[in-house]
């Protein structure tokens, strides 16, 4: 199985807080939808009165080509509802 690192890939946040990234396999290029819960949270801290900032990383698998794409991200989440207020990939 081929593993590729994510450098600067297109990121979109779809409905239900499901982000997508482009497969890092140059020969594939499919959009990979994944849940933030699939990532390993490395750090969390309050980022406001009602929000928490999370830092997480992990690998997601492309269903089209079975390549692994590394994901590193930081997001702010509303404590009461779990709504994602911002999402940045590092």
Secondary structure as the mmCIF struct_conf table of DSSP 4:
data_model
#
loop_
_struct_conf.conf_type_id
_struct_conf.id
_struct_conf.beg_label_comp_id
_struct_conf.beg_label_asym_id
_struct_conf.beg_label_seq_id
_struct_conf.end_label_comp_id
_struct_conf.end_label_asym_id
_struct_conf.end_label_seq_id
STRN STRN1 UNK A 3 UNK A 4
BEND BEND1 UNK A 7 UNK A 8
STRN STRN2 UNK A 11 UNK A 14
HELX_RH_3T_P HELX_RH_3T_P1 UNK A 15 UNK A 17
STRN STRN3 UNK A 18 UNK A 22
BEND BEND2 UNK A 24 UNK A 24
TURN_TY1_P TURN_TY1_P1 UNK A 26 UNK A 28
STRN STRN4 UNK A 31 UNK A 34
HELX_RH_3T_P HELX_RH_3T_P2 UNK A 36 UNK A 38
BEND BEND3 UNK A 39 UNK A 39
STRN STRN5 UNK A 40 UNK A 46
BEND BEND4 UNK A 48 UNK A 50
STRN STRN6 UNK A 51 UNK A 61
TURN_TY1_P TURN_TY1_P2 UNK A 63 UNK A 65
STRN STRN7 UNK A 68 UNK A 78
TURN_TY1_P TURN_TY1_P3 UNK A 79 UNK A 81
STRN STRN8 UNK A 84 UNK A 89
#
